[in-house]
Each structure stands twice: as C-alpha cells, then as structure tokens.
C-alpha cells in the first residue's frame, strides 16, 4: 500500500533503526548519495532497493528521486535515516491511504530530541509533509526545502521521532556549516532573481507561497538576526520550558543563523568586487 523513501549519506549508524521502524512496508527505497561506509550494504541486507545519485542540492536531489525512482505503490512515505516512525503514526499512515479522501499529501508532527529531551517548545517547525503521491509533490529551495503539493493536504496523528544529534555535536555542527553555505547561496539568488521584497505582501499576500517568500525576506533583513532567532526560539516559543536542552539548542540555532549572515555578506562582497 505504501512505499518508503529514505535519503542517506554515510548513515550506517542510524539506518538500521530507521529501517526497522518502516518494516511494515514491502517497498523500501534507500536513495543514497554514494556513501563510503556500510550504508548500502545495510540497506541491501534489509531488502531495500538502492538508488544512487551524486548530491547537488536538496530540492534538485529530492525532485529527481520522486521523478525517477520506480515506486511499487501510489503513496510514498519519506523519512531520513535519523528519524523513526512510531507505531501510532505507522497505523494512521496505513489507515489514511486506505481511505479515498481526495487529499494528495499528509503532514505529520515530528519530535526532535536532544540530550534525551523532546524539544517540545524550542523546535521551530513541527509539521512536515511526509506522506504523499509523488506526482503531486515538488520541492523548492537549495536547503531546508519547502514541500509544494498540487492538491489538498491532510494531517495525521502520531509522531515521527527525530534524533539530529545521534552522531554527536561535531556532526551536527559540520552538517549545519554546510547548510549555511546553501542558505547564503539561496538568499543571494533570491535577491537577484525574485520579485522585489514587500513588507505589505509579507502579511497580506493571498497566495501562501508568495506570502511565505516575503516573510522569509523580511526575516533576512532583520538587524541582529541571530539574536532575534534566539529570542524567538527561547522566549517567544518558550524554549526555556525544555530546560537545559532547550537553551543549548537555541544557542546552536543562533550560531547557525550567524554563519548564514556572515556567508551571505561574504558572497555579496565578492559579487560587488
């Protein structure tokens, strides 16, 4: 009834647990970016189909996978190697595709864990579109891609558990250092190719994607943006209620934002020379 798509790059530590959490599917695809560890071996031992492609950016990579991987079923559940489908979510996923509801995708709530703590408050975007008909979905943005559905989207109960620090702080920092490169590239590309920024449209645009674009541009223009992000996560979103884990996570996210600021300025300066 449901195919599963797992994106990987050197995920030998996390992949076994991920695959066990989706063992209810009879069509699991591991979409690998030429791992140099035992990721592919683990996937094949589990019975998954492996497709490999060199990673370029998130949207292009994911769009290529949805277009070219031959899924057995009409519905696909997308998951990263450091995520786990809980039993309740697995049950509701199966029930959702058994109904003829007319929707083309479903969003699920993700729980991020750090230091053994569910980041219930400080985590920025808890819902993600993960169950969908592949022909009805496309992705935009070079990093932290936005899922765009061509039809109605529903919501499922049950959690998708995420362990972004499973490989340690150093791995998280290295990954987000690379993410900040793509974020800076995306900001510069937006400034060069998209419509002029409008504060009015950030709050009043009727089209969701237009509104979201201008809201992001508004955030990019805020002075002291890393401190603003810390305040949003730790104070406005009540990240302090997540204890020490919430504080440390908010600090890490503000550092990540500062890297984006510095790299964006660097790119703009280079373009002006």
Secondary structure, 3 states (H helix, E strand, C coil): CEEEEEEECCCHHHHHHHHHHCCCCCCEEEEECCCCCCHHHHHHHHCCEEEECCCCCHHHHHHHHHHHCCCCCCEEEEEECCEEECHHHHHHHHHHHHCCCCCCEEEEEEEEEECCEECCCCCCCCEEEEEECHHHEEEECCCCCEEEECCCEEEEEEEEEECCCCCCHHHHHHHHHHHHHHHHHHHHHHHHHCCCCCHHHHHHCCCHHHHHHHHHHHHHCCCCHHHHHHHHHHHHCCHHHHHHHHHHHHHHHHHHHHHHHHHHHHHHHHHHC
